[in-house]
């Protein structure tokens, strides 16, 4: 009898372990949440407007997009106030007839004949957000062409997708922008980055804004680590390098030298450093981290990477905690100690 019981327990343990490996981030079942997102293709609407129709659509869009359209005209295209109809008719008419705009609009249409994949990914992602934050109001998602101005702007009732900022690493447009947009940034302008960048914007701006009490390196590490871990949960199909914005080579470098990176942060006594200009070097976009690696081969944002690994270890050791409980824990020291992270 004992043998049967022991065998049963062994199979049960194997089954539970297998389930945990299949769902290492303790993702909830969100299939019952009623949500089906559609992305508004404003880029296509604008592309097909003739000069004679500008005044008509200028009036329509002020009502249809009360927040997005003024932002689009003021901040993205930098044309002016939509209420100044004469200005809009003249300047927008010139923009729409420019060869540069026509070529860009055609490239966007060719790269994104539809956004079905992104709609599916974002629907799933926002279901997870709604699970943890039921009162969260999912914004209207609007795709546009902004003349390389914004990637994922967050407005009053919308979040935008600047499709011209996701055309692919081989796009003919980006080399010409190198003075204003370095290649180490534009290399992330790929279709695969749309969903991660949009969800990261929502997390950082709406779900978990950076607190004014986040002062030292460790606190910045844990804050950014929580953002990355939230993306682990919310974006089950995204590649790890896409979540953090690395190339595959940068991801492999960070993994390979993870212990050395952690040892260096300890050796340099950086964890409790509050020198903001220095701290930012380990969390900002850059081609590499100057103090580490040979021949500029190191990965950037190593503070974010290490914070991510710490939070992963913490949640692995505390599987009873939900994502929301993690995000509400503002004690960076407790998370570090609870993770038992040693690099």
C-alpha positions as CSV (number, residue, x, y, z in Angstrom):
1,X,0.0,0.0,0.0
2,X,2.8,2.4,0.9
3,X,4.5,1.8,-2.4
4,X,1.3,2.8,-4.3
5,X,1.0,6.0,-2.2
6,X,4.6,6.9,-2.6
7,X,4.3,6.3,-6.4
8,X,1.2,8.5,-6.5
9,X,3.0,11.3,-4.6
10,X,6.0,11.0,-6.9
11,X,3.8,11.4,-10.0
12,X,1.9,14.3,-8.3
13,X,5.2,16.1,-7.6
14,X,6.4,15.5,-11.2
15,X,3.0,16.8,-12.5
16,X,3.2,19.9,-10.3
17,X,6.8,20.6,-11.3
18,X,6.0,20.2,-14.9
19,X,3.1,22.7,-14.6
20,X,5.4,25.2,-12.9
21,X,7.9,24.9,-15.7
22,X,5.2,25.5,-18.3
23,X,4.0,28.6,-16.4
24,X,7.1,29.9,-14.6
25,X,5.6,33.4,-14.2
26,X,2.4,32.2,-12.5
27,X,0.3,33.7,-15.3
28,X,-3.4,33.7,-14.5
29,X,-6.1,32.4,-16.9
30,X,-7.5,35.5,-18.6
31,X,-9.6,33.8,-21.3
32,X,-12.8,34.9,-19.7
33,X,-12.0,38.6,-19.9
34,X,-14.0,40.1,-22.7
35,X,-11.6,42.2,-24.7
36,X,-11.0,42.4,-28.5
37,X,-8.7,45.3,-29.4
38,X,-8.7,46.9,-32.8
39,X,-6.0,49.4,-33.9
40,X,-7.3,52.5,-35.6
41,X,-5.4,53.0,-38.8
42,X,-5.3,56.8,-38.8
43,X,-2.2,56.5,-41.0
44,X,-4.3,55.1,-43.8
45,X,-7.1,57.6,-43.4
46,X,-4.6,60.5,-43.7
47,X,-2.8,58.9,-46.6
48,X,-5.9,58.8,-48.8
49,X,-7.1,62.4,-48.1
50,X,-6.9,64.7,-51.1
51,X,-6.1,68.4,-50.8
52,X,-9.8,69.2,-51.6
53,X,-10.9,67.1,-48.6
54,X,-8.6,68.5,-46.0
55,X,-11.0,71.0,-44.5
56,X,-13.8,68.5,-44.3
57,X,-11.7,65.9,-42.6
58,X,-10.1,68.5,-40.3
59,X,-13.6,69.2,-38.9
60,X,-14.5,65.5,-38.7
61,X,-11.2,64.5,-37.0
62,X,-11.5,67.2,-34.3
63,X,-14.7,65.5,-33.2
64,X,-13.6,61.9,-33.8
65,X,-10.2,62.3,-32.1
66,X,-10.6,65.2,-29.5
67,X,-7.3,64.5,-27.9
68,X,-5.2,62.6,-30.4
69,X,-5.8,64.9,-33.4
70,X,-4.7,68.2,-31.7
71,X,-1.6,66.4,-30.3
72,X,-0.9,65.0,-33.8
73,X,-1.1,68.4,-35.5
74,X,0.7,70.3,-32.7
75,X,3.4,67.9,-31.5
76,X,3.9,65.1,-34.0
77,X,3.6,66.9,-37.4
78,X,4.2,70.3,-35.8
79,X,1.7,72.0,-38.1
80,X,-0.4,74.0,-35.7
81,X,-3.8,74.3,-34.2
82,X,-6.5,72.3,-36.1
83,X,-9.0,75.1,-35.3
84,X,-7.0,77.3,-37.7
85,X,-8.5,75.7,-40.7
86,X,-6.7,77.9,-43.3
87,X,-3.3,77.1,-41.8
88,X,-4.2,73.4,-41.7
89,X,-5.4,73.4,-45.3
90,X,-2.2,75.0,-46.6
91,X,0.4,73.3,-44.5
92,X,-1.1,69.8,-44.3
93,X,-1.8,70.0,-48.1
94,X,1.9,70.7,-48.7
95,X,2.9,67.8,-46.4
96,X,0.6,65.3,-48.1
97,X,2.0,66.2,-51.5
98,X,5.7,66.0,-50.6
99,X,7.5,63.0,-52.1
100,X,9.2,62.2,-48.8
101,X,5.8,61.8,-47.1
102,X,4.3,59.8,-50.0
103,X,7.4,57.5,-50.0
104,X,7.1,57.0,-46.2
105,X,3.4,56.4,-46.3
106,X,3.9,53.8,-49.0
107,X,6.7,52.1,-47.0
108,X,4.4,51.9,-44.0
109,X,1.6,50.4,-46.0
110,X,3.9,47.8,-47.5
111,X,5.4,46.9,-44.1
112,X,2.0,46.9,-42.3
113,X,-0.8,45.9,-44.7
114,X,-2.6,45.0,-41.5
115,X,-1.9,44.9,-37.8
116,X,-3.6,41.7,-37.0
117,X,-0.7,40.2,-35.1
118,X,-0.2,43.3,-33.0
119,X,-4.0,43.4,-32.3
120,X,-3.8,39.8,-31.0
121,X,-0.7,40.4,-28.9
122,X,-2.1,43.6,-27.4
123,X,-5.5,42.1,-26.7
124,X,-3.8,39.4,-24.7
125,X,-1.5,41.8,-22.9
126,X,-4.3,44.1,-21.9
127,X,-6.3,41.2,-20.6
128,X,-3.5,40.5,-18.1
129,X,-3.4,44.2,-17.1
130,X,-7.2,44.1,-16.7
131,X,-6.9,41.0,-14.6
132,X,-4.7,42.7,-12.1
133,X,-6.2,46.2,-12.5
134,X,-9.9,45.7,-13.3
135,X,-10.7,49.4,-13.2
136,X,-8.0,50.2,-15.7
137,X,-9.5,51.8,-18.8
138,X,-7.8,50.4,-22.0
139,X,-7.0,53.4,-24.2
140,X,-7.8,53.7,-27.9
141,X,-4.8,52.5,-29.9
142,X,-4.1,54.7,-32.9
143,X,-1.5,54.0,-35.6
144,X,-0.1,57.0,-37.4
145,X,2.8,58.4,-39.4
146,X,4.6,61.1,-37.4
147,X,7.6,61.9,-39.4
148,X,9.9,60.0,-37.0
149,X,8.8,62.1,-34.1
150,X,7.2,59.6,-31.6
151,X,7.1,55.8,-31.2
152,X,4.4,55.2,-28.6
153,X,3.0,58.5,-27.4
154,X,0.5,58.3,-24.5
155,X,-2.3,60.9,-24.6
156,X,-5.4,61.7,-22.6
157,X,-7.5,58.8,-23.9
158,X,-5.2,57.1,-26.4
159,X,-1.8,55.5,-27.0
160,X,-0.3,55.9,-30.4
161,X,1.9,53.7,-32.6
162,X,4.2,55.7,-34.8
163,X,4.5,53.1,-37.5
164,X,7.3,54.9,-39.3
165,X,9.4,54.2,-36.2
166,X,8.9,50.4,-36.6
167,X,9.8,49.8,-40.3
168,X,12.6,47.4,-39.7
169,X,16.4,47.6,-39.2
170,X,17.0,47.6,-42.9
171,X,14.7,50.5,-43.7
172,X,16.1,53.0,-46.1
173,X,14.9,55.9,-44.1
174,X,16.9,55.4,-40.8
175,X,20.5,56.0,-42.1
176,X,19.5,59.5,-43.1
177,X,18.3,60.2,-39.5
178,X,21.6,59.2,-37.9
179,X,22.4,62.7,-36.5
180,X,19.1,62.8,-34.6
181,X,18.5,59.1,-34.1
182,X,21.7,57.1,-33.6
183,X,21.8,53.6,-35.1
184,X,22.0,52.0,-31.6
185,X,18.4,53.3,-31.1
186,X,17.0,52.8,-34.6
187,X,18.1,49.2,-34.6
188,X,15.1,48.6,-32.4
189,X,12.7,50.1,-34.9
190,X,11.3,46.8,-36.0
191,X,7.8,45.4,-36.2
192,X,8.6,42.9,-33.3
193,X,9.2,45.9,-31.0
194,X,5.7,47.4,-31.4
195,X,4.0,45.4,-28.6
196,X,6.9,45.5,-26.1
197,X,7.4,49.2,-26.5
198,X,3.7,50.0,-26.2
199,X,3.2,47.9,-23.1
200,X,6.4,49.3,-21.6
201,X,5.0,52.8,-22.0
202,X,1.8,51.8,-20.3
203,X,3.6,50.1,-17.4
204,X,6.0,53.1,-16.9
205,X,3.5,55.9,-17.4
206,X,0.2,54.5,-16.0
207,X,0.7,51.3,-14.0
208,X,4.0,51.9,-12.2
209,X,5.3,55.4,-12.6
210,X,8.8,56.1,-11.2
211,X,8.5,57.3,-7.6
212,X,10.2,60.5,-6.5
213,X,11.7,58.4,-3.6
214,X,13.6,56.2,-6.1
215,X,17.1,57.6,-5.4
216,X,19.9,55.1,-5.3
217,X,21.1,52.5,-7.8
218,X,19.5,49.5,-6.1
219,X,16.1,51.3,-6.1
220,X,16.4,52.0,-9.8
221,X,17.5,48.4,-10.4
222,X,14.4,47.0,-8.6
223,X,12.0,49.5,-10.2
224,X,13.3,48.6,-13.7
225,X,13.4,45.0,-12.8
226,X,9.7,45.1,-11.8
227,X,8.9,46.6,-15.2
228,X,10.8,43.9,-17.0
229,X,9.2,41.1,-14.9
230,X,5.8,42.6,-15.6
231,X,6.6,42.2,-19.3
232,X,7.6,38.6,-18.6
233,X,4.1,38.0,-17.3
234,X,2.1,40.2,-19.8
235,X,4.0,39.3,-23.0
236,X,4.4,35.5,-22.9
237,X,5.5,35.3,-26.6
238,X,7.9,38.2,-26.7
239,X,11.6,37.5,-26.9
240,X,13.7,38.5,-23.9
241,X,16.0,40.7,-25.9
242,X,13.0,42.6,-27.3
243,X,11.6,43.2,-23.9
244,X,14.7,45.0,-22.7
245,X,15.6,46.4,-26.2
246,X,18.8,44.4,-26.7
247,X,20.2,42.9,-29.8
248,X,20.6,39.1,-29.6
249,X,24.4,39.6,-29.1
250,X,23.9,42.1,-26.3
251,X,21.5,39.7,-24.6
252,X,24.0,36.9,-24.8
253,X,26.8,39.1,-23.5
254,X,24.8,40.1,-20.5
255,X,23.9,36.5,-19.7
256,X,27.5,35.4,-20.2
257,X,29.0,38.0,-17.8
258,X,26.1,38.3,-15.4
259,X,28.2,37.3,-12.3
260,X,31.0,39.6,-13.3
261,X,28.6,42.5,-13.8
262,X,27.0,42.0,-10.3
263,X,30.5,41.7,-8.7
264,X,31.5,44.9,-10.4
265,X,28.4,46.8,-9.0
266,X,29.4,45.5,-5.5
267,X,33.1,46.2,-6.0
268,X,32.4,49.8,-7.1
269,X,30.0,50.3,-4.2
270,X,27.3,51.4,-6.6
271,X,24.2,49.8,-5.0
272,X,23.6,52.7,-2.6
273,X,25.1,55.4,-4.7
274,X,22.8,58.4,-5.2
275,X,24.8,60.3,-7.8
276,X,22.1,60.6,-10.4
277,X,24.2,61.4,-13.5
278,X,26.4,58.3,-12.8
279,X,23.4,56.1,-12.0
280,X,21.6,57.0,-15.2
281,X,24.5,55.5,-17.3
282,X,23.4,52.0,-16.2
283,X,19.7,52.5,-17.2
284,X,19.7,54.8,-20.2
285,X,19.9,53.9,-23.9
286,X,23.5,53.7,-25.1
287,X,25.6,51.6,-27.5
288,X,27.5,50.0,-24.6
289,X,28.5,50.5,-21.0
290,X,31.9,52.3,-21.0
291,X,33.4,50.8,-17.8
292,X,32.8,47.2,-18.7
293,X,33.8,44.9,-21.5
294,X,36.5,45.1,-24.1
295,X,36.4,47.0,-27.4
296,X,33.0,48.5,-26.6
297,X,31.5,45.0,-26.6
298,X,29.4,45.4,-23.4
299,X,25.7,45.6,-23.3
300,X,23.9,48.9,-22.2
301,X,21.3,49.3,-19.5
302,X,23.1,46.8,-17.2
303,X,21.4,48.2,-14.2
304,X,18.0,47.3,-15.7
305,X,19.3,43.8,-16.7
306,X,20.6,43.0,-13.2
307,X,17.4,44.4,-11.6
308,X,15.4,42.1,-13.8
309,X,17.4,39.1,-12.8
310,X,17.0,40.0,-9.1
311,X,13.3,40.3,-9.4
312,X,13.0,37.1,-11.3
313,X,14.9,35.3,-8.5
314,X,12.7,37.0,-5.9
315,X,9.5,35.9,-7.6
316,X,10.9,32.4,-8.1
317,X,11.4,32.1,-4.3
318,X,8.0,33.6,-3.6
319,X,5.6,31.9,-6.0
320,X,2.6,32.8,-3.8
321,X,3.0,36.5,-4.7
322,X,1.0,37.9,-7.6
323,X,2.3,40.4,-10.1
324,X,0.3,43.2,-8.4
325,X,1.7,42.4,-5.0
326,X,5.2,42.6,-6.5
327,X,4.6,46.0,-8.1
328,X,3.1,47.3,-4.8
329,X,6.2,46.3,-2.9
330,X,8.4,49.5,-2.7
331,X,11.1,48.0,-0.4
332,X,14.0,47.4,-2.8
333,X,16.3,46.2,0.0
334,X,13.7,43.5,1.0
335,X,13.4,42.3,-2.6
336,X,17.2,42.1,-2.9
337,X,17.5,40.1,0.3
338,X,14.5,38.0,-0.4
339,X,15.9,37.1,-3.8
340,X,19.2,35.8,-2.3
341,X,20.7,37.0,-5.6
342,X,24.4,36.5,-5.9
343,X,24.9,37.1,-9.6
